[in-house]
């Protein structure tokens, strides 16, 4: 398992947390996704053999939340 933190451009409301966590936690290979509203970061623990940072970032961006490099 690997744990990463992804910095988002911004989160505007607490319901964003549920949306992001809900989708990520259903992805194959994701053990846990936790959004930190105050810092606009997403902490994800995942299996590197089943998914990767690029795929997870793309999922977040498709939800409408820009990921900062």
Phi and psi restraints in degrees (value plus and minus 20) as a CYANA .aco file:
   2 UNK   PHI    -147.0  -107.0
   2 UNK   PSI     123.5   163.5
   3 UNK   PHI    -137.5   -97.5
   3 UNK   PSI     110.7   150.7
   4 UNK   PHI    -148.6  -108.6
   4 UNK   PSI     142.2   182.2
   5 UNK   PHI    -145.1  -105.1
   5 UNK   PSI     107.3   147.3
   6 UNK   PHI    -130.1   -90.1
   6 UNK   PSI     107.3   147.3
   7 UNK   PHI    -108.5   -68.5
   7 UNK   PSI     105.4   145.4
   8 UNK   PHI    -116.8   -76.8
   8 UNK   PSI     134.9   174.9
   9 UNK   PHI     -79.5   -39.5
   9 UNK   PSI     -69.6   -29.6
  10 UNK   PHI    -188.4  -148.4
  10 UNK   PSI     133.7   173.7
  11 UNK   PHI    -140.9  -100.9
  11 UNK   PSI     112.3   152.3
  12 UNK   PHI    -123.0   -83.0
  12 UNK   PSI     -37.8     2.2
  13 UNK   PHI    -174.3  -134.3
  13 UNK   PSI     135.2   175.2
  14 UNK   PHI     -81.8   -41.8
  14 UNK   PSI     -45.1    -5.1
  15 UNK   PHI     -88.1   -48.1
  15 UNK   PSI     -40.1    -0.1
  16 UNK   PHI     -80.1   -40.1
  16 UNK   PSI     -56.2   -16.2
  17 UNK   PHI     -78.9   -38.9
  17 UNK   PSI     -71.0   -31.0
  18 UNK   PHI     -81.0   -41.0
  18 UNK   PSI     -59.6   -19.6
  19 UNK   PHI     -83.8   -43.8
  19 UNK   PSI     -70.9   -30.9
  20 UNK   PHI     -85.9   -45.9
  20 UNK   PSI     -70.3   -30.3
  21 UNK   PHI     -80.8   -40.8
  21 UNK   PSI     -61.7   -21.7
  22 UNK   PHI     -79.4   -39.4
  22 UNK   PSI     -65.5   -25.5
  23 UNK   PHI     -91.6   -51.6
  23 UNK   PSI     -66.7   -26.7
  24 UNK   PHI     -84.3   -44.3
  24 UNK   PSI     -60.9   -20.9
  25 UNK   PHI     -87.6   -47.6
  25 UNK   PSI     -33.3     6.7
  26 UNK   PHI    -112.8   -72.8
  26 UNK   PSI     -28.2    11.8
  27 UNK   PHI     -94.9   -54.9
  27 UNK   PSI     121.2   161.2
  28 UNK   PHI     -79.6   -39.6
  28 UNK   PSI     110.4   150.4
  29 UNK   PHI      74.6   114.6
  29 UNK   PSI     -35.9     4.1
  30 UNK   PHI    -105.5   -65.5
  30 UNK   PSI     102.2   142.2
  31 UNK   PHI    -105.1   -65.1
  31 UNK   PSI     -62.9   -22.9
  32 UNK   PHI    -178.9  -138.9
  32 UNK   PSI     117.4   157.4
  33 UNK   PHI    -145.4  -105.4
  33 UNK   PSI     109.9   149.9
  34 UNK   PHI    -154.3  -114.3
  34 UNK   PSI     106.0   146.0
  35 UNK   PHI    -117.5   -77.5
  35 UNK   PSI     113.0   153.0
  36 UNK   PHI    -126.2   -86.2
  36 UNK   PSI      81.9   121.9
  37 UNK   PHI     -79.1   -39.1
  37 UNK   PSI     -67.5   -27.5
  38 UNK   PHI     -82.8   -42.8
  38 UNK   PSI     -52.8   -12.8
  39 UNK   PHI    -121.9   -81.9
  39 UNK   PSI     -22.6    17.4
  40 UNK   PHI      35.8    75.8
  40 UNK   PSI      22.9    62.9
  41 UNK   PHI    -140.6  -100.6
  41 UNK   PSI     132.1   172.1
  42 UNK   PHI    -139.2   -99.2
  42 UNK   PSI     103.6   143.6
  43 UNK   PHI    -120.6   -80.6
  43 UNK   PSI     102.8   142.8
  44 UNK   PHI    -147.5  -107.5
  44 UNK   PSI     108.2   148.2
  45 UNK   PHI    -127.7   -87.7
  45 UNK   PSI     104.7   144.7
  46 UNK   PHI    -167.3  -127.3
  46 UNK   PSI     144.4   184.4
  47 UNK   PHI    -110.6   -70.6
  47 UNK   PSI      97.4   137.4
  48 UNK   PHI     -84.5   -44.5
  48 UNK   PSI     -38.0     2.0
  49 UNK   PHI    -101.5   -61.5
  49 UNK   PSI     -33.6     6.4
  50 UNK   PHI    -133.1   -93.1
  50 UNK   PSI     -41.3    -1.3
  51 UNK   PHI    -176.7  -136.7
  51 UNK   PSI     156.9   196.9
  52 UNK   PHI    -170.3  -130.3
  52 UNK   PSI     152.3   192.3
  53 UNK   PHI     -77.5   -37.5
  53 UNK   PSI     -62.4   -22.4
  54 UNK   PHI     -81.2   -41.2
  54 UNK   PSI     -67.2   -27.2
  55 UNK   PHI     -82.3   -42.3
  55 UNK   PSI     -63.5   -23.5
  56 UNK   PHI     -86.3   -46.3
  56 UNK   PSI     -60.3   -20.3
  57 UNK   PHI     -83.5   -43.5
  57 UNK   PSI     -61.0   -21.0
  58 UNK   PHI     -83.7   -43.7
  58 UNK   PSI     -58.2   -18.2
  59 UNK   PHI     -81.5   -41.5
  59 UNK   PSI     -66.0   -26.0
  60 UNK   PHI     -82.7   -42.7
  60 UNK   PSI     -63.4   -23.4
  61 UNK   PHI     -85.9   -45.9
  61 UNK   PSI     -56.5   -16.5
  62 UNK   PHI     -84.8   -44.8
  62 UNK   PSI     -45.2    -5.2
  63 UNK   PHI     -97.8   -57.8
  63 UNK   PSI     -29.8    10.2
  64 UNK   PHI      81.9   121.9
  64 UNK   PSI      -2.2    37.8
  65 UNK   PHI    -138.9   -98.9
  65 UNK   PSI      85.0   125.0
  66 UNK   PHI     -81.3   -41.3
  66 UNK   PSI     115.2   155.2
  67 UNK   PHI    -116.6   -76.6
  67 UNK   PSI     112.6   152.6
  68 UNK   PHI    -106.2   -66.2
  68 UNK   PSI     121.7   161.7
